[in-house]
Amino acid sequence: MSSDCLTPEQHAIYKSPIYLCFITWNLLIATLTFILTFFALKSLIYRSILPKPTILLLISLLIFGNIHQLFYILMKIRFIFRVFSAESPCDILDYAVNCRVITSGMLGAAWGCVFMQIALSFERMLATVFEAVHRKLRYWYCGVSIGFVFCSSFSLIPIISNQDSGEDRVQNCGYLSTQAGQTINMINDIFLIFTIFQVFFDILLLKYSVVLEKRKNFKITERYQSIESLKSTQAMFFLSISHFFFTILNLTIIVTLNYLRSFISFQILSLILTVIYITPYSCLFSPIVLLLTLNHIKNQRKTTIRSMVQQKQTQSSHLTEMRKMWN
């Protein structure tokens, strides 16, 4: 392929029924994210026992995921419109500068999800290890974290965009110019390191929360607080594992495709990339994992409360029997 035009064969694959089916699948994934996010928000706001700062951070995480899906839909619709309205294959290619809004929205939202996962882990660490500090500063931490994540995620985009010359052309707004692509790959490598660190951090935090919960078995108030903290940490852990899985899967796919690039045709590669772009699936699974986790926490809470009530009843019955013996 030349840098300025698609070949007729490449143009044909973008008009093929199978490619349109894959585009429909992409749009379905993004739309399902919006629907599931609605139910996840409903559960978080009205039915969750999680602390309010944690809920606010989780809502922010879902918002970043939905921002990505929104720009993802715009990217797909815009590309299909260009494919069918172009008079020649050369007209399909777009200048990178024209894609800055969509590309910035997708990248900024994807990075925001990574930053927000890290913010959630540190919020749980403060709540578990430094309870007194967390009680005083939890809302400050929440507000500062959300503001920092939003600014840091989207402030990287202008720096990267300035690397594009006005003549750089891309197939789609999801593609990057060579200069910007190198910088973004470096940033993604850094995020991969953060993700691996975060998973091990969350595992240690979860184990510590379990130990802490067992130490407070005989103080009802402290036990309930430790259970609440443990359940919140469990929710963060499941989200972290989900994010880690998709990050590793994405890395594996990239390495595999780079190896197979010389052995497969452009047509097949285009179809594969359309289906296996991982970030939309990660955004979709965030509300799914959250809904399953909240339901699991609710069921565990019912079991714990039932156990505590039965334990109290058993102790009361034992004291009554002791009184009868003395009388």
Summary of the structure (lengths in Angstrom):
residues: 327
radius of gyration: 24.9
end to end distance: 97.5
largest distance: 101.0
contacts: 1020
relative contact order: 0.13
helix: 85%
strand: 1%
